[in-house]
Amino acid sequence: MNRRDALKNLTMGLGYAVATPTIMNLLVSCKADVNEWAPLFLSQDEQFIVTQIVDVILPGSETPGGLDVNIPQFLDLMYHDIEIESNQKAFKEGAKLFTTSFNDIFKKEAVEGSKKEYNTIVSRYFDLSDEESEAVFKNQRKNQKNLSPTELKSYHLYKFLISIRYYCIFGYCTSEKIGEDILAYDPVPGAYNGCISLEEATNNRAWSL
């Protein structure tokens, strides 16, 4: 049984409850330099687009950003090795729609876009009102066969964007660098002490997975 057959059930729900050893191995296999890997699932244009969006969602600052732990390669590996075929197809269709939207807004190809332009277009799709967000996620839960052409375009576009955002957060929080250097990390926990504050126990940091 290959890894896809063994793990494809992980993508049947809305997310991953546990970081399995295989997924952790995928994280470890991602190279440190964002420019030193060749995509397996993504096209070259999609690699550029995903990289720009990741840099908008998790930019580097005084702490590492999404590119510092190579989230684009992690997403590429997850879609190549684990994601089910229907999600792969939806991602590709969403990437095409995003490319078209970028061209319509900026009158240039998405692979020629600047960081400022990517900030603008990502904000356009993610900075929504509560009602708009509810409508987007309601649409995501519908059967594609029951969607109108307009709803189907929205479904695929947001499937693409939400997937990138999800893997940004999931890959970032479960990466070795963030887990050990940014989050509270205790590889060999000691005695349980339930009577101290989070700030005292972890210096006000969330626990590493």
PyMOL commands that place a pseudoatom at each C-alpha (Angstrom):
pseudoatom trace, name=CA, resn=MET, resi=1, chain=A, elem=C, hetatm=0, pos=[0.000, 0.000, 0.000]
pseudoatom trace, name=CA, resn=ASN, resi=2, chain=A, elem=C, hetatm=0, pos=[1.445, 3.412, -0.948]
pseudoatom trace, name=CA, resn=ARG, resi=3, chain=A, elem=C, hetatm=0, pos=[1.298, 6.553, 1.154]
pseudoatom trace, name=CA, resn=ARG, resi=4, chain=A, elem=C, hetatm=0, pos=[-1.668, 7.978, -0.759]
pseudoatom trace, name=CA, resn=ASP, resi=5, chain=A, elem=C, hetatm=0, pos=[-3.793, 4.874, -0.096]
pseudoatom trace, name=CA, resn=ALA, resi=6, chain=A, elem=C, hetatm=0, pos=[-2.697, 4.701, 3.539]
pseudoatom trace, name=CA, resn=LEU, resi=7, chain=A, elem=C, hetatm=0, pos=[-3.341, 8.354, 4.343]
pseudoatom trace, name=CA, resn=LYS, resi=8, chain=A, elem=C, hetatm=0, pos=[-5.977, 9.656, 1.944]
pseudoatom trace, name=CA, resn=ASN, resi=9, chain=A, elem=C, hetatm=0, pos=[-8.608, 9.295, 4.675]
pseudoatom trace, name=CA, resn=LEU, resi=10, chain=A, elem=C, hetatm=0, pos=[-6.890, 12.177, 6.446]
pseudoatom trace, name=CA, resn=THR, resi=11, chain=A, elem=C, hetatm=0, pos=[-8.300, 14.592, 3.883]
pseudoatom trace, name=CA, resn=MET, resi=12, chain=A, elem=C, hetatm=0, pos=[-11.868, 13.326, 4.007]
pseudoatom trace, name=CA, resn=GLY, resi=13, chain=A, elem=C, hetatm=0, pos=[-12.785, 15.692, 6.852]
pseudoatom trace, name=CA, resn=LEU, resi=14, chain=A, elem=C, hetatm=0, pos=[-12.304, 19.388, 7.378]
pseudoatom trace, name=CA, resn=GLY, resi=15, chain=A, elem=C, hetatm=0, pos=[-8.806, 19.102, 8.791]
pseudoatom trace, name=CA, resn=TYR, resi=16, chain=A, elem=C, hetatm=0, pos=[-6.170, 17.037, 10.556]
pseudoatom trace, name=CA, resn=ALA, resi=17, chain=A, elem=C, hetatm=0, pos=[-6.614, 16.322, 14.240]
pseudoatom trace, name=CA, resn=VAL, resi=18, chain=A, elem=C, hetatm=0, pos=[-3.158, 14.803, 14.683]
pseudoatom trace, name=CA, resn=ALA, resi=19, chain=A, elem=C, hetatm=0, pos=[0.168, 15.321, 12.917]
pseudoatom trace, name=CA, resn=THR, resi=20, chain=A, elem=C, hetatm=0, pos=[0.984, 11.742, 11.909]
pseudoatom trace, name=CA, resn=PRO, resi=21, chain=A, elem=C, hetatm=0, pos=[4.580, 10.484, 11.566]
pseudoatom trace, name=CA, resn=THR, resi=22, chain=A, elem=C, hetatm=0, pos=[4.268, 10.453, 7.757]
pseudoatom trace, name=CA, resn=ILE, resi=23, chain=A, elem=C, hetatm=0, pos=[3.162, 14.082, 7.676]
pseudoatom trace, name=CA, resn=MET, resi=24, chain=A, elem=C, hetatm=0, pos=[5.972, 14.991, 10.055]
pseudoatom trace, name=CA, resn=ASN, resi=25, chain=A, elem=C, hetatm=0, pos=[8.390, 13.256, 7.682]
pseudoatom trace, name=CA, resn=LEU, resi=26, chain=A, elem=C, hetatm=0, pos=[7.077, 15.415, 4.856]
pseudoatom trace, name=CA, resn=LEU, resi=27, chain=A, elem=C, hetatm=0, pos=[7.753, 18.497, 6.947]
pseudoatom trace, name=CA, resn=VAL, resi=28, chain=A, elem=C, hetatm=0, pos=[11.295, 17.378, 7.712]
pseudoatom trace, name=CA, resn=SER, resi=29, chain=A, elem=C, hetatm=0, pos=[11.946, 16.612, 4.038]
pseudoatom trace, name=CA, resn=CYS, resi=30, chain=A, elem=C, hetatm=0, pos=[11.224, 20.221, 3.017]
pseudoatom trace, name=CA, resn=LYS, resi=31, chain=A, elem=C, hetatm=0, pos=[14.487, 22.004, 2.259]
pseudoatom trace, name=CA, resn=ALA, resi=32, chain=A, elem=C, hetatm=0, pos=[15.423, 25.134, 4.158]
pseudoatom trace, name=CA, resn=ASP, resi=33, chain=A, elem=C, hetatm=0, pos=[15.947, 27.259, 1.040]
pseudoatom trace, name=CA, resn=VAL, resi=34, chain=A, elem=C, hetatm=0, pos=[12.650, 28.134, -0.638]
pseudoatom trace, name=CA, resn=ASN, resi=35, chain=A, elem=C, hetatm=0, pos=[14.397, 28.401, -4.037]
pseudoatom trace, name=CA, resn=GLU, resi=36, chain=A, elem=C, hetatm=0, pos=[16.051, 24.959, -4.022]
pseudoatom trace, name=CA, resn=TRP, resi=37, chain=A, elem=C, hetatm=0, pos=[13.160, 22.620, -4.741]
pseudoatom trace, name=CA, resn=ALA, resi=38, chain=A, elem=C, hetatm=0, pos=[11.272, 21.538, -7.851]
pseudoatom trace, name=CA, resn=PRO, resi=39, chain=A, elem=C, hetatm=0, pos=[7.496, 21.055, -7.510]
pseudoatom trace, name=CA, resn=LEU, resi=40, chain=A, elem=C, hetatm=0, pos=[5.916, 17.635, -7.932]
pseudoatom trace, name=CA, resn=PHE, resi=41, chain=A, elem=C, hetatm=0, pos=[2.243, 18.644, -8.011]
pseudoatom trace, name=CA, resn=LEU, resi=42, chain=A, elem=C, hetatm=0, pos=[2.331, 22.363, -8.698]
pseudoatom trace, name=CA, resn=SER, resi=43, chain=A, elem=C, hetatm=0, pos=[3.242, 23.813, -12.073]
pseudoatom trace, name=CA, resn=GLN, resi=44, chain=A, elem=C, hetatm=0, pos=[6.058, 26.368, -12.191]
pseudoatom trace, name=CA, resn=ASP, resi=45, chain=A, elem=C, hetatm=0, pos=[3.510, 29.197, -12.388]
pseudoatom trace, name=CA, resn=GLU, resi=46, chain=A, elem=C, hetatm=0, pos=[1.506, 27.744, -9.489]
pseudoatom trace, name=CA, resn=GLN, resi=47, chain=A, elem=C, hetatm=0, pos=[4.707, 27.431, -7.462]
pseudoatom trace, name=CA, resn=PHE, resi=48, chain=A, elem=C, hetatm=0, pos=[5.309, 31.163, -7.886]
pseudoatom trace, name=CA, resn=ILE, resi=49, chain=A, elem=C, hetatm=0, pos=[1.702, 32.047, -7.043]
pseudoatom trace, name=CA, resn=VAL, resi=50, chain=A, elem=C, hetatm=0, pos=[1.564, 29.846, -3.945]
pseudoatom trace, name=CA, resn=THR, resi=51, chain=A, elem=C, hetatm=0, pos=[4.912, 31.246, -2.758]
pseudoatom trace, name=CA, resn=GLN, resi=52, chain=A, elem=C, hetatm=0, pos=[3.629, 34.824, -3.027]
pseudoatom trace, name=CA, resn=ILE, resi=53, chain=A, elem=C, hetatm=0, pos=[0.373, 34.037, -1.231]
pseudoatom trace, name=CA, resn=VAL, resi=54, chain=A, elem=C, hetatm=0, pos=[2.205, 32.218, 1.576]
pseudoatom trace, name=CA, resn=ASP, resi=55, chain=A, elem=C, hetatm=0, pos=[4.457, 35.248, 2.013]
pseudoatom trace, name=CA, resn=VAL, resi=56, chain=A, elem=C, hetatm=0, pos=[1.353, 37.450, 2.355]
pseudoatom trace, name=CA, resn=ILE, resi=57, chain=A, elem=C, hetatm=0, pos=[-0.373, 35.159, 4.856]
pseudoatom trace, name=CA, resn=LEU, resi=58, chain=A, elem=C, hetatm=0, pos=[2.713, 34.448, 7.007]
pseudoatom trace, name=CA, resn=PRO, resi=59, chain=A, elem=C, hetatm=0, pos=[5.342, 37.103, 6.251]
pseudoatom trace, name=CA, resn=GLY, resi=60, chain=A, elem=C, hetatm=0, pos=[8.692, 36.935, 7.966]
pseudoatom trace, name=CA, resn=SER, resi=61, chain=A, elem=C, hetatm=0, pos=[9.480, 39.511, 10.644]
pseudoatom trace, name=CA, resn=GLU, resi=62, chain=A, elem=C, hetatm=0, pos=[11.352, 39.178, 13.922]
pseudoatom trace, name=CA, resn=THR, resi=63, chain=A, elem=C, hetatm=0, pos=[10.031, 35.617, 13.845]
pseudoatom trace, name=CA, resn=PRO, resi=64, chain=A, elem=C, hetatm=0, pos=[10.294, 33.213, 10.871]
pseudoatom trace, name=CA, resn=GLY, resi=65, chain=A, elem=C, hetatm=0, pos=[7.636, 33.424, 8.174]
pseudoatom trace, name=CA, resn=GLY, resi=66, chain=A, elem=C, hetatm=0, pos=[6.001, 30.762, 6.047]
pseudoatom trace, name=CA, resn=LEU, resi=67, chain=A, elem=C, hetatm=0, pos=[8.806, 30.828, 3.480]
pseudoatom trace, name=CA, resn=ASP, resi=68, chain=A, elem=C, hetatm=0, pos=[11.430, 30.326, 6.204]
pseudoatom trace, name=CA, resn=VAL, resi=69, chain=A, elem=C, hetatm=0, pos=[10.004, 26.861, 6.887]
pseudoatom trace, name=CA, resn=ASN, resi=70, chain=A, elem=C, hetatm=0, pos=[9.177, 26.312, 3.188]
pseudoatom trace, name=CA, resn=ILE, resi=71, chain=A, elem=C, hetatm=0, pos=[5.418, 26.004, 3.401]
pseudoatom trace, name=CA, resn=PRO, resi=72, chain=A, elem=C, hetatm=0, pos=[5.042, 26.060, -0.423]
pseudoatom trace, name=CA, resn=GLN, resi=73, chain=A, elem=C, hetatm=0, pos=[7.032, 22.827, -0.725]
pseudoatom trace, name=CA, resn=PHE, resi=74, chain=A, elem=C, hetatm=0, pos=[5.064, 21.276, 2.147]
pseudoatom trace, name=CA, resn=LEU, resi=75, chain=A, elem=C, hetatm=0, pos=[1.790, 22.099, 0.359]
pseudoatom trace, name=CA, resn=ASP, resi=76, chain=A, elem=C, hetatm=0, pos=[3.200, 20.680, -2.884]
pseudoatom trace, name=CA, resn=LEU, resi=77, chain=A, elem=C, hetatm=0, pos=[4.155, 17.409, -1.165]
pseudoatom trace, name=CA, resn=MET, resi=78, chain=A, elem=C, hetatm=0, pos=[0.808, 17.102, 0.600]
pseudoatom trace, name=CA, resn=TYR, resi=79, chain=A, elem=C, hetatm=0, pos=[-1.093, 17.553, -2.660]
pseudoatom trace, name=CA, resn=HIS, resi=80, chain=A, elem=C, hetatm=0, pos=[1.233, 15.171, -4.502]
pseudoatom trace, name=CA, resn=ASP, resi=81, chain=A, elem=C, hetatm=0, pos=[1.372, 12.420, -1.872]
pseudoatom trace, name=CA, resn=ILE, resi=82, chain=A, elem=C, hetatm=0, pos=[-1.770, 12.654, 0.223]
pseudoatom trace, name=CA, resn=GLU, resi=83, chain=A, elem=C, hetatm=0, pos=[-4.634, 14.796, -1.070]
pseudoatom trace, name=CA, resn=ILE, resi=84, chain=A, elem=C, hetatm=0, pos=[-7.480, 12.946, -2.776]
pseudoatom trace, name=CA, resn=GLU, resi=85, chain=A, elem=C, hetatm=0, pos=[-8.032, 13.403, -6.506]
pseudoatom trace, name=CA, resn=SER, resi=86, chain=A, elem=C, hetatm=0, pos=[-11.145, 15.572, -6.184]
pseudoatom trace, name=CA, resn=ASN, resi=87, chain=A, elem=C, hetatm=0, pos=[-9.235, 18.055, -4.012]
pseudoatom trace, name=CA, resn=GLN, resi=88, chain=A, elem=C, hetatm=0, pos=[-6.326, 18.035, -6.446]
pseudoatom trace, name=CA, resn=LYS, resi=89, chain=A, elem=C, hetatm=0, pos=[-8.647, 18.874, -9.337]
pseudoatom trace, name=CA, resn=ALA, resi=90, chain=A, elem=C, hetatm=0, pos=[-10.416, 21.597, -7.342]
pseudoatom trace, name=CA, resn=PHE, resi=91, chain=A, elem=C, hetatm=0, pos=[-7.062, 23.150, -6.406]
pseudoatom trace, name=CA, resn=LYS, resi=92, chain=A, elem=C, hetatm=0, pos=[-5.932, 23.238, -10.041]
pseudoatom trace, name=CA, resn=GLU, resi=93, chain=A, elem=C, hetatm=0, pos=[-9.221, 24.765, -11.171]
pseudoatom trace, name=CA, resn=GLY, resi=94, chain=A, elem=C, hetatm=0, pos=[-8.999, 27.373, -8.404]
pseudoatom trace, name=CA, resn=ALA, resi=95, chain=A, elem=C, hetatm=0, pos=[-5.441, 28.240, -9.439]
pseudoatom trace, name=CA, resn=LYS, resi=96, chain=A, elem=C, hetatm=0, pos=[-6.650, 28.928, -12.993]
pseudoatom trace, name=CA, resn=LEU, resi=97, chain=A, elem=C, hetatm=0, pos=[-9.423, 31.196, -11.702]
pseudoatom trace, name=CA, resn=PHE, resi=98, chain=A, elem=C, hetatm=0, pos=[-7.013, 33.043, -9.431]
pseudoatom trace, name=CA, resn=THR, resi=99, chain=A, elem=C, hetatm=0, pos=[-4.653, 33.592, -12.365]
pseudoatom trace, name=CA, resn=THR, resi=100, chain=A, elem=C, hetatm=0, pos=[-7.498, 34.975, -14.474]
pseudoatom trace, name=CA, resn=SER, resi=101, chain=A, elem=C, hetatm=0, pos=[-8.626, 37.242, -11.644]
pseudoatom trace, name=CA, resn=PHE, resi=102, chain=A, elem=C, hetatm=0, pos=[-5.092, 38.564, -11.150]
pseudoatom trace, name=CA, resn=ASN, resi=103, chain=A, elem=C, hetatm=0, pos=[-4.824, 39.326, -14.860]
pseudoatom trace, name=CA, resn=ASP, resi=104, chain=A, elem=C, hetatm=0, pos=[-8.203, 41.093, -14.885]
pseudoatom trace, name=CA, resn=ILE, resi=105, chain=A, elem=C, hetatm=0, pos=[-7.330, 43.282, -11.881]
pseudoatom trace, name=CA, resn=PHE, resi=106, chain=A, elem=C, hetatm=0, pos=[-3.712, 44.181, -12.641]
pseudoatom trace, name=CA, resn=LYS, resi=107, chain=A, elem=C, hetatm=0, pos=[-3.609, 43.702, -16.434]
pseudoatom trace, name=CA, resn=LYS, resi=108, chain=A, elem=C, hetatm=0, pos=[-0.550, 41.458, -16.150]
pseudoatom trace, name=CA, resn=GLU, resi=109, chain=A, elem=C, hetatm=0, pos=[0.288, 37.807, -15.615]
pseudoatom trace, name=CA, resn=ALA, resi=110, chain=A, elem=C, hetatm=0, pos=[0.222, 36.467, -12.053]
pseudoatom trace, name=CA, resn=VAL, resi=111, chain=A, elem=C, hetatm=0, pos=[3.846, 35.314, -12.388]
pseudoatom trace, name=CA, resn=GLU, resi=112, chain=A, elem=C, hetatm=0, pos=[4.823, 38.954, -12.943]
pseudoatom trace, name=CA, resn=GLY, resi=113, chain=A, elem=C, hetatm=0, pos=[3.043, 40.182, -9.828]
pseudoatom trace, name=CA, resn=SER, resi=114, chain=A, elem=C, hetatm=0, pos=[4.720, 42.154, -7.051]
pseudoatom trace, name=CA, resn=LYS, resi=115, chain=A, elem=C, hetatm=0, pos=[4.337, 41.559, -3.329]
pseudoatom trace, name=CA, resn=LYS, resi=116, chain=A, elem=C, hetatm=0, pos=[2.184, 44.703, -3.084]
pseudoatom trace, name=CA, resn=GLU, resi=117, chain=A, elem=C, hetatm=0, pos=[-0.159, 43.377, -5.771]
pseudoatom trace, name=CA, resn=TYR, resi=118, chain=A, elem=C, hetatm=0, pos=[-0.429, 40.013, -4.035]
pseudoatom trace, name=CA, resn=ASN, resi=119, chain=A, elem=C, hetatm=0, pos=[-1.198, 41.755, -0.753]
pseudoatom trace, name=CA, resn=THR, resi=120, chain=A, elem=C, hetatm=0, pos=[-3.972, 43.627, -2.533]
pseudoatom trace, name=CA, resn=ILE, resi=121, chain=A, elem=C, hetatm=0, pos=[-5.599, 40.616, -4.172]
pseudoatom trace, name=CA, resn=VAL, resi=122, chain=A, elem=C, hetatm=0, pos=[-5.325, 38.358, -1.100]
pseudoatom trace, name=CA, resn=SER, resi=123, chain=A, elem=C, hetatm=0, pos=[-6.931, 41.078, 1.016]
pseudoatom trace, name=CA, resn=ARG, resi=124, chain=A, elem=C, hetatm=0, pos=[-9.684, 41.384, -1.582]
pseudoatom trace, name=CA, resn=TYR, resi=125, chain=A, elem=C, hetatm=0, pos=[-10.629, 37.733, -1.095]
pseudoatom trace, name=CA, resn=PHE, resi=126, chain=A, elem=C, hetatm=0, pos=[-9.980, 37.299, 2.637]
pseudoatom trace, name=CA, resn=ASP, resi=127, chain=A, elem=C, hetatm=0, pos=[-11.046, 40.627, 4.164]
pseudoatom trace, name=CA, resn=LEU, resi=128, chain=A, elem=C, hetatm=0, pos=[-14.741, 39.776, 4.201]
pseudoatom trace, name=CA, resn=SER, resi=129, chain=A, elem=C, hetatm=0, pos=[-17.644, 40.699, 6.409]
pseudoatom trace, name=CA, resn=ASP, resi=130, chain=A, elem=C, hetatm=0, pos=[-19.088, 38.030, 8.705]
pseudoatom trace, name=CA, resn=GLU, resi=131, chain=A, elem=C, hetatm=0, pos=[-21.990, 37.554, 6.302]
pseudoatom trace, name=CA, resn=GLU, resi=132, chain=A, elem=C, hetatm=0, pos=[-19.693, 37.197, 3.301]
pseudoatom trace, name=CA, resn=SER, resi=133, chain=A, elem=C, hetatm=0, pos=[-17.464, 34.708, 5.129]
pseudoatom trace, name=CA, resn=GLU, resi=134, chain=A, elem=C, hetatm=0, pos=[-20.487, 32.670, 6.136]
pseudoatom trace, name=CA, resn=ALA, resi=135, chain=A, elem=C, hetatm=0, pos=[-21.654, 32.567, 2.518]
pseudoatom trace, name=CA, resn=VAL, resi=136, chain=A, elem=C, hetatm=0, pos=[-18.213, 31.450, 1.303]
pseudoatom trace, name=CA, resn=PHE, resi=137, chain=A, elem=C, hetatm=0, pos=[-17.975, 28.576, 3.773]
pseudoatom trace, name=CA, resn=LYS, resi=138, chain=A, elem=C, hetatm=0, pos=[-21.598, 27.589, 3.186]
pseudoatom trace, name=CA, resn=ASN, resi=139, chain=A, elem=C, hetatm=0, pos=[-20.743, 27.329, -0.506]
pseudoatom trace, name=CA, resn=GLN, resi=140, chain=A, elem=C, hetatm=0, pos=[-17.684, 25.196, 0.322]
pseudoatom trace, name=CA, resn=ARG, resi=141, chain=A, elem=C, hetatm=0, pos=[-19.884, 22.661, 2.098]
pseudoatom trace, name=CA, resn=LYS, resi=142, chain=A, elem=C, hetatm=0, pos=[-22.253, 22.189, -0.835]
pseudoatom trace, name=CA, resn=ASN, resi=143, chain=A, elem=C, hetatm=0, pos=[-22.097, 19.387, -3.377]
pseudoatom trace, name=CA, resn=GLN, resi=144, chain=A, elem=C, hetatm=0, pos=[-20.454, 20.757, -6.512]
pseudoatom trace, name=CA, resn=LYS, resi=145, chain=A, elem=C, hetatm=0, pos=[-23.208, 19.187, -8.642]
pseudoatom trace, name=CA, resn=ASN, resi=146, chain=A, elem=C, hetatm=0, pos=[-25.749, 21.474, -6.994]
pseudoatom trace, name=CA, resn=LEU, resi=147, chain=A, elem=C, hetatm=0, pos=[-23.850, 24.711, -7.635]
pseudoatom trace, name=CA, resn=SER, resi=148, chain=A, elem=C, hetatm=0, pos=[-24.647, 27.247, -10.316]
pseudoatom trace, name=CA, resn=PRO, resi=149, chain=A, elem=C, hetatm=0, pos=[-21.804, 28.249, -12.683]
pseudoatom trace, name=CA, resn=THR, resi=150, chain=A, elem=C, hetatm=0, pos=[-21.152, 31.399, -10.638]
pseudoatom trace, name=CA, resn=GLU, resi=151, chain=A, elem=C, hetatm=0, pos=[-21.214, 29.484, -7.344]
pseudoatom trace, name=CA, resn=LEU, resi=152, chain=A, elem=C, hetatm=0, pos=[-18.899, 26.842, -8.799]
pseudoatom trace, name=CA, resn=LYS, resi=153, chain=A, elem=C, hetatm=0, pos=[-16.317, 29.473, -9.748]
pseudoatom trace, name=CA, resn=SER, resi=154, chain=A, elem=C, hetatm=0, pos=[-16.441, 30.876, -6.216]
pseudoatom trace, name=CA, resn=TYR, resi=155, chain=A, elem=C, hetatm=0, pos=[-16.189, 27.345, -4.812]
pseudoatom trace, name=CA, resn=HIS, resi=156, chain=A, elem=C, hetatm=0, pos=[-13.017, 26.524, -6.760]
pseudoatom trace, name=CA, resn=LEU, resi=157, chain=A, elem=C, hetatm=0, pos=[-11.358, 29.884, -6.183]
pseudoatom trace, name=CA, resn=TYR, resi=158, chain=A, elem=C, hetatm=0, pos=[-11.885, 29.736, -2.430]
pseudoatom trace, name=CA, resn=LYS, resi=159, chain=A, elem=C, hetatm=0, pos=[-10.987, 26.041, -2.316]
pseudoatom trace, name=CA, resn=PHE, resi=160, chain=A, elem=C, hetatm=0, pos=[-7.606, 27.113, -3.684]
pseudoatom trace, name=CA, resn=LEU, resi=161, chain=A, elem=C, hetatm=0, pos=[-7.143, 30.065, -1.318]
pseudoatom trace, name=CA, resn=ILE, resi=162, chain=A, elem=C, hetatm=0, pos=[-8.488, 28.383, 1.819]
pseudoatom trace, name=CA, resn=SER, resi=163, chain=A, elem=C, hetatm=0, pos=[-6.294, 25.350, 1.166]
pseudoatom trace, name=CA, resn=ILE, resi=164, chain=A, elem=C, hetatm=0, pos=[-3.186, 27.533, 0.967]
pseudoatom trace, name=CA, resn=ARG, resi=165, chain=A, elem=C, hetatm=0, pos=[-4.166, 29.299, 4.187]
pseudoatom trace, name=CA, resn=TYR, resi=166, chain=A, elem=C, hetatm=0, pos=[-4.863, 25.978, 5.907]
pseudoatom trace, name=CA, resn=TYR, resi=167, chain=A, elem=C, hetatm=0, pos=[-1.523, 24.461, 4.945]
pseudoatom trace, name=CA, resn=CYS, resi=168, chain=A, elem=C, hetatm=0, pos=[0.225, 27.677, 5.947]
pseudoatom trace, name=CA, resn=ILE, resi=169, chain=A, elem=C, hetatm=0, pos=[-1.084, 27.375, 9.482]
pseudoatom trace, name=CA, resn=PHE, resi=170, chain=A, elem=C, hetatm=0, pos=[-0.843, 23.593, 9.718]
pseudoatom trace, name=CA, resn=GLY, resi=171, chain=A, elem=C, hetatm=0, pos=[2.668, 23.346, 8.269]
pseudoatom trace, name=CA, resn=TYR, resi=172, chain=A, elem=C, hetatm=0, pos=[3.955, 26.360, 10.156]
pseudoatom trace, name=CA, resn=CYS, resi=173, chain=A, elem=C, hetatm=0, pos=[2.748, 25.252, 13.592]
pseudoatom trace, name=CA, resn=THR, resi=174, chain=A, elem=C, hetatm=0, pos=[3.983, 21.677, 13.122]
pseudoatom trace, name=CA, resn=SER, resi=175, chain=A, elem=C, hetatm=0, pos=[7.379, 22.514, 11.617]
pseudoatom trace, name=CA, resn=GLU, resi=176, chain=A, elem=C, hetatm=0, pos=[10.464, 21.645, 13.653]
pseudoatom trace, name=CA, resn=LYS, resi=177, chain=A, elem=C, hetatm=0, pos=[11.839, 25.192, 13.575]
pseudoatom trace, name=CA, resn=ILE, resi=178, chain=A, elem=C, hetatm=0, pos=[8.649, 26.796, 14.883]
pseudoatom trace, name=CA, resn=GLY, resi=179, chain=A, elem=C, hetatm=0, pos=[7.896, 23.962, 17.292]
pseudoatom trace, name=CA, resn=GLU, resi=180, chain=A, elem=C, hetatm=0, pos=[11.302, 24.182, 18.971]
pseudoatom trace, name=CA, resn=ASP, resi=181, chain=A, elem=C, hetatm=0, pos=[12.232, 27.853, 18.619]
pseudoatom trace, name=CA, resn=ILE, resi=182, chain=A, elem=C, hetatm=0, pos=[8.943, 29.775, 18.749]
pseudoatom trace, name=CA, resn=LEU, resi=183, chain=A, elem=C, hetatm=0, pos=[6.380, 27.630, 20.578]
pseudoatom trace, name=CA, resn=ALA, resi=184, chain=A, elem=C, hetatm=0, pos=[6.844, 26.201, 24.050]
pseudoatom trace, name=CA, resn=TYR, resi=185, chain=A, elem=C, hetatm=0, pos=[8.721, 22.942, 23.580]
pseudoatom trace, name=CA, resn=ASP, resi=186, chain=A, elem=C, hetatm=0, pos=[9.299, 20.177, 26.116]
pseudoatom trace, name=CA, resn=PRO, resi=187, chain=A, elem=C, hetatm=0, pos=[10.432, 16.895, 24.479]
pseudoatom trace, name=CA, resn=VAL, resi=188, chain=A, elem=C, hetatm=0, pos=[10.408, 15.054, 27.799]
pseudoatom trace, name=CA, resn=PRO, resi=189, chain=A, elem=C, hetatm=0, pos=[7.607, 16.495, 29.960]
pseudoatom trace, name=CA, resn=GLY, resi=190, chain=A, elem=C, hetatm=0, pos=[8.139, 16.324, 33.694]
pseudoatom trace, name=CA, resn=ALA, resi=191, chain=A, elem=C, hetatm=0, pos=[5.624, 16.182, 36.506]
pseudoatom trace, name=CA, resn=TYR, resi=192, chain=A, elem=C, hetatm=0, pos=[2.161, 17.626, 35.903]
pseudoatom trace, name=CA, resn=ASN, resi=193, chain=A, elem=C, hetatm=0, pos=[1.581, 20.952, 37.609]
pseudoatom trace, name=CA, resn=GLY, resi=194, chain=A, elem=C, hetatm=0, pos=[-1.920, 22.299, 37.090]
pseudoatom trace, name=CA, resn=CYS, resi=195, chain=A, elem=C, hetatm=0, pos=[-1.654, 25.208, 39.506]
pseudoatom trace, name=CA, resn=ILE, resi=196, chain=A, elem=C, hetatm=0, pos=[0.620, 27.555, 37.552]
pseudoatom trace, name=CA, resn=SER, resi=197, chain=A, elem=C, hetatm=0, pos=[-0.283, 30.071, 34.887]
pseudoatom trace, name=CA, resn=LEU, resi=198, chain=A, elem=C, hetatm=0, pos=[0.442, 29.638, 31.183]
pseudoatom trace, name=CA, resn=GLU, resi=199, chain=A, elem=C, hetatm=0, pos=[2.786, 32.623, 31.341]
pseudoatom trace, name=CA, resn=GLU, resi=200, chain=A, elem=C, hetatm=0, pos=[4.784, 30.992, 34.119]
pseudoatom trace, name=CA, resn=ALA, resi=201, chain=A, elem=C, hetatm=0, pos=[4.848, 27.568, 32.486]
pseudoatom trace, name=CA, resn=THR, resi=202, chain=A, elem=C, hetatm=0, pos=[5.663, 28.565, 28.925]
pseudoatom trace, name=CA, resn=ASN, resi=203, chain=A, elem=C, hetatm=0, pos=[6.600, 32.254, 29.013]
pseudoatom trace, name=CA, resn=ASN, resi=204, chain=A, elem=C, hetatm=0, pos=[3.115, 32.983, 27.586]
pseudoatom trace, name=CA, resn=ARG, resi=205, chain=A, elem=C, hetatm=0, pos=[3.706, 30.826, 24.476]
pseudoatom trace, name=CA, resn=ALA, resi=206, chain=A, elem=C, hetatm=0, pos=[1.410, 28.140, 23.076]
pseudoatom trace, name=CA, resn=TRP, resi=207, chain=A, elem=C, hetatm=0, pos=[2.620, 24.564, 23.396]
pseudoatom trace, name=CA, resn=SER, resi=208, chain=A, elem=C, hetatm=0, pos=[4.363, 22.989, 20.420]
pseudoatom trace, name=CA, resn=LEU, resi=209, chain=A, elem=C, hetatm=0, pos=[2.566, 20.003, 18.836]
for i in range(1, 209): cmd.bond("trace and resi %d" % i, "trace and resi %d" % (i + 1))
show_as sticks, trace
zoom trace
